[in-house]
Amino acid sequence: MCPPKWLTAIGRESMGNQKRVLLIVSDLHLSEGQDPATRRFSPLEDFRFDNEFSAFLSTHAECAADSGSHLRLILAGDMVDFLQVVGDRKARPLRDRLFTFGSPPLRFRRLGRSTSAGDTCSKLARIVAGHKVFFEALAEFLASGHELVVLPGNHDIEWVFPDVQKAFIDALVAHAPQMVKAYIPQRIQFLPWFYLEPGLLYVEHGHQYCPLESFDYFLHPFLQEAPEELIDLPAGSFFVRYLFNHVESSWPFADNMKPPSRFIFWALRRKETWLRMPRFIRFFRETLKKARPLSPDWRKKQNAIHAKLLAGLAYKTGVSLDSLRELWGLWAPSAIHHLSKWSLAWQLIHETAGSADLIVQAACISQIMEVRYVVFGHTHEADRQALPGGPSGAEYINSGTWTKIFALRSEERRFTEQRELVFVRIDPAEPKVDLLRWRDDLGKGERVRLCHRLREKSKRERLDF
């Protein structure tokens, strides 16, 4: 198997004979950040670690300079959260409020802008403005000669648009020193699906194996008969956009509880929940209305487009087309197109897919791609364990998250911090793999202390937190 071209093309001249080290981070979920005027965070913002991430990058860059090594930062999905950029729903011109229900301006007030390339660029501009420290740190990292690889997740699938990629690159160029601005675009690579180090490492976000978050046509995820290219969002994305964004206006920690049923049981004990229940039910019903099968003609067209894109990806990466088809076959059918409204409602509340499902798929990927390490994000649960049935020494690693995780049960609270600010460090030369948690107070990463899962409590016990 020849080396993937997109692994060797970027940074070839800058690396020379330097030792290369990989840093894998996922699930940052940057959204609106801080208001530049008031310096207050949006209630929908999950990432409040801009300074910590800046220290993380600068420390690793300094260590790399001392050791003569070169860094490749892989952002493995959900770096930004386009679903949770809605703007100020109250501060809108009067003319917007005079439109009838369902007109675009009023819909923007309720749900945020659409998933078109133009609207997504507007969202990205707001993210950049709210996370100045983050983008300055990332630009400085690239200015130092290191590389960045961006993978799409279910919350930032809009990277599929070239205009959105360009807007991101332009934002980093704007924050870079003048003398190195021209080099920044050469050090950034957007990949459509996965990152591969032949024989060693496979990285993707992991949402394609969860029915609520998967796209039936991930490489070409567009709506049928839309007036412009819009994303065919999965059920989980509609759940966030239609319901949880409104819930988080009252309880900003709502979507940081996993699974959602935990928060639901907690919220049902609050008076405010019942006062707002009609509104929540209305948005939940709007989510369920999105459940529908794809038309046979559109599915046929999408199958043809996807087959063509797979062939192009096989040519670019050096991976056999048969192997890519096998990987495609592992994707979970999107619940929004394959379940009834009642079945979809049940899954949205219980969110049954989890780490165990990803481990099974990781074992299959390890065999298909003949790699030792398979790295996912998505679940926000840092993990590392041997893969059954894979090559000798094969392991599954989950890169956790950099967002805050809330636990309702007191015995869980001591472990939640182990799943925050997590990253994977890989030295391909040895090879050596570490699952670490960034400790800003120490100025370095410490090994994540994993533990056995706690016994799942009964419904009665869960209600008595």
N, C-alpha and C positions, 0 to 999 in steps of 0.2 A: 504494500500500500504506500503510494507516494505521499509526501508531506502535504497537508492542506496549504494551498497557495495563500489563503488569507491569514495563515499563521506565520508565514515566513516573509510576507511582503512588507508588513508594517515594521518600521524601526530597524530594518536590516542594517542600514549604514550606521545608525547611531549605536547599535549594540556592539558591533565588532566582535571581539573575542570575550566580551564580558559574560560573566555568569548570570543567567536569567532566573529570577524568582517571581512566582505568581502570587498575587493577593486576590482572593475571591470574596466579594461582599455582595449581599443581596437584600432586597426588601427594606430599602431606606424609606420609601414612601414620602418623598418630599412633595408637599402641596403648596399652599399659599404662604406658609411661613409667617414672618413678622411683617406687619404693616410698616412700610418705610417711614410714615409720618408719626404714628402712635407708638411704634416699637412693641405692639402687642401681637401675640400669636393668634392666628385664626383658630376657632374652636375645632375645625376639621383637620388641623395640622397634627400629624403623628411624629414627625422627625424634628426634634428639638436639640440635636446634638451637633450643630454646625461646628462649634469650637472643638469638640472632641474629635470630630472627623478630620478637621484641619490638623490637629496635633498628631493624629494617627498617620496621615499622609506625610507630614513633614518629618516625623521621627523615622519612618521607614525609608524615606528618601535620604536622610542623613546617614543612616546605617548602611544603605546601599552604596553611598559615596565612599564611606570608610572601607567597605569590603570590596569595592570595585565591581559590584554587581549591578544588574539592570532590572527594573521592576515592570511588570505588566499587571495592571489593575483590571480585574474582570468584574464588572457590575452585572450580576447574574439575574436580572429581571426585577421589576418594580422599583427601580431607582427613583422614579418620580411617580406620582399618583394623579394622573390626569382626571380620574373619576371624582376626586375630592377638591377640584378647583372650580368653585362656583361663583366667586366674587361676592360682593355685598348685595344681598337680595333686597335690602331696605333702601339703600342709597341709589335709586333709579329715577330717571327723569319722569315727570308726570305723564308725558306722552306714551311712555312704555306701559304705564299702569292703566291706560285707557283702552288698550287692545282687548279684544274678546279672548275668552279662555281658549288656549291652544295655539294662539298666534306666537310666532317665534320670540319676540321680546319678552312676553310674559312667561313663556316656557323657559327662557334663560334664567328668569328670576327664580323659578321653582326648582330647576334641575341643573342649571349651569349650561354652558355652551355645548354645541354638538361635537361629534367626533371627526369632523372634517379636518383637512390639513390646515386650513386657515384659522379655524377656531382653536385647534390644538396649539398652533404657534402663539396665539394670544394667551392661552393657558400657560405655556412654557415661559413666556415673558413675565407673567405674574409670579411663577415659581422662582425664576432667576432674581427678580426684585426682592422677594421675601427671604432669599437664602444667599445673600451677598458673600458671607464668609465662606460658605461651602464652595461656591463657584470660583472664588479667588484662590482657595486652597487647591482645587482641582486644576486650575490653570497653572498655578505655580508648580504643581507636580509634573505636568506635561512640559512646562518650560525647562524643567531640570533634565529633560531627555527621556523620561519614562513614557510608557504607553498606556492606553485606555481601550478596553474592549467592552462594548455595550450589548447586552442581550435583552430581548423583549420579554416582558411578563404579562400577566393578564390585566394589570393596572396601567401599563404603559405600552400597550400593543400599538399605539399610534406611531412608534418609531418606524413602522412600515412605510410611512410617508417620507420621501426624500426631502421635502421642504421642512419637515420637523427635525430631521437629522441636521440639515444645514443650519437651522435656527439655533440648535444646541451648540454646534461647532462655532458659529458666529459669537455666541454668548461667551464661550471660553476664550476665543481669540480677543474679544473686547476686554477681558480681565487679565490677559497675559502682558508681560513687558513688551515694549515696542520692538526690541531687537530680535525677539523669537516668535512674533506673531505668525510669520509665514510658515513656521515649522509645526504649529499646533495641529492643523488639519491632517498632516501626515501621520500623526501619532494617535489618531482616534479611528477606531474601526467599529462599525455597526454590523452585527451578524444577525441573520434572519431567524435562527433557531437555536443552534448549539455551538459550543466551543470544543475543539478536539485536539488533544496531544496524542498522536497514534501510539497505541500500546500502553499508554499511561493514564490518561485523564479524559473524561467526558463531562461537560458542564451544560446544564440548561435550567430554566427556572423551575419547571416541574408542574405547572398548572394544567398541562395537557393530559394529565392522568387523573384529574378530578372533574367529574361530570358538570359540576356547577360553574367551573371556571374555564373549561376547555372550549376551544374553537374547532368546529368541524373542519375548517380550512384555514389553518393557522398561518400559512404562507401567503394566503390571499384572502384575508378575513373581511370581505366587504359585503354590504347589504345588496339584496336583489332590487333592481329597478329604483334605486335611489337617484334623486336629481343630481347629486354629486357623490363622490366616493365617501361613504360613511361606513363605520365599523359595525359589523354584525356582532354585537356584544353578547357574551354568555349571561346566564341567569344571575350569577353572583355579582356581576358588574351592575346589572339593573337593580339588584337588591341594595347595593351601596349607593348608587346614584339616586334612586327613587325613594328609598326609605332611610337608610342609615345616615345619610348626610343631614337629614332633618332631625333624626334622633340625636345626633351628636351636637346639635345646637344647644340641647339641654344637658346632655351627658357626653362630654368630649371623649371619654374613655370607652364608649360603647363598642366600637368595632375592634378594640384591642383585647377583648375577652374572647377566648376560644374554648368551645364552639359558641355560636351566637345564642344557643338555647340557655347558656348560663346567664347572659345578660338579660334575656327575656324573663327568666324566672325572678331575677333580682328586680327588674323594672316593674313587674306586675304587683309588687308590694308597695309601690309608691303612688300617692294620690295624683301627682302630676301626670303619670302615665295614663290614668283613666280619663283625665280631663282632655288629653290630647289623642285618645284612642280613635275617635272618628277620622282624624286626619291621618294617623298611621295606617289604619285599615284601608283608606282610600289609596294611599301610595303603594301598599302591599298588593292591592288588587290591580293597580297599574302594572306592577312587575309581572304578575301572573298572566296578564293579557298578552305579554310578549311571547308566551309559549305557543309555538306553531311549527309544523313540519315545513321543511324546505320543499319547494316545488320540484317535481322530477326534472324539468328542463333546466332549472338553475343548478340542481345537484350534478346533472350531467356536464354542464358547462364548467362548474367548479372542479369536478374530477379531472377534466381535460387540462384546465389551467394548472392545477396542483401537480399533475403528472409531468407537465412541461417544466415547472419550477423545480421539481425533484431532480429531473435530468440535468438541469443547469447547476444545481447545487452539487450533484455528484461530480460533474466536470470540474467545478471550482475547488472542491475539497479533496478529491481523490478517493472518496468513499464510494464503494460500489453502489449502483442504483438499487440492487436487490436489498442491500443492507438498509438503505434509506426507506425503502418500501416496508421493510420489517418494522422499522421504528415508527413509521406512519401508522402501521396496523396496531401499535400499542396504545394510541391515543384513545381516551375515553370519549364516546359519543356525547356531544353537547346536550345537556339536560333540557335546554330551552327548545330544542328541535326534536327531541326524542321521548319526552315525558308528557303526560297529561297535566293539566293545571293543578289537580289535586296532588298528584305525585310530586310535582315540582314544589308545591307549598310545603309538603312534608320534608323534602330534602333541604329546602332553604332554612327551615327551623332547626333541623337536627345536624345538617352538614356531616354526613356519615363518612365521607372519604377523609383519610388522614395519613399519618406517617407510614402505617403498615402497608397501605396501598402503594406508596412511592417506593418502598423497599423492594416489593415484588417486581415492580417495573424496572427498578435500578438493576436487579439481578439479570433481567432479560437484556437490558441495554449492555451490561458488562459482557455478556456472551456474544451479542451481535457485533459490537464494536471492538471486542477483544481488548478491553482496557481494564486496568487494575482499580481505578477510582472513578466512581460516579458521584457527582456533586449536584445536589438540588438545593433550591431555596423554598419559597412559597408557603410552607406550613408555619414558619416562624418558630420552629422547634429545632434547636441545635441538636445534632445527633451524629453518631459515628458507630458503625457496627459492621461485622463481616457479612458478606453477601452469600446466601446459600446457593449452591449450584453454579456459581461463577468461577472464573479462573482462580488459580491458587493465590490466596492473599487478597482477593478482591474485596473492596469495602464500599459501603454507602456512607456518604457524608452529607449532612445538611448544614448549610451556612447560616441558619438562624435568621436573625433580624437585627436592625438597629433601632427599632421602635420600642416604645414602652409596652410591657405586657402586664396586665392586671390579673390578679388571682383573687377569687372570692373566698376560697377555703384557706383558713389560717395555716394549715400544714403545707400548702403549696407556695406561700408567699416567699419563703426563704430560697426557693429554687428558681423563681422567675427571673431574677437578675442574671442568672447564668445563661439565659437565652437572649440577652440584649447586648448590642455592640459586638456581635460575633463576626469573626472572619476566618477564612481558611488560608494558610500560608503553605505553599508548595515549592520545594526546591527540586526541579525535575532531574538535576544531575545526580542526586544520591540514590533513589528519590526519597525525600522526606516530606511528610504531610503532617501539619499541626492544625487542630481545631482550637482556636484561641478566642478570648474575650478581651477587648481593649480596655485597659485600666488607665484612665486619664490621670488618676492620682499617682500612679507609679510610672507613667510615661512609657508603658510597654504592654504587650499582651500576655495574659496568663492562660494556662490550659483550662478549657471548659470542663467543669466537674459534672459529668453525666451521672444520672442515677436511674434506678428502675422506676417504671411508671407506678403511680399510686393507684390503689384499687378504685375503680369507678363506683361512686356512691349511687344509692337509689334516688329516685325522684324526691322522696320525702326528705332524705338527708340533704339533697342539694338545696332545697328550699329553706333549710335551717342553717344558714351560713355560719 
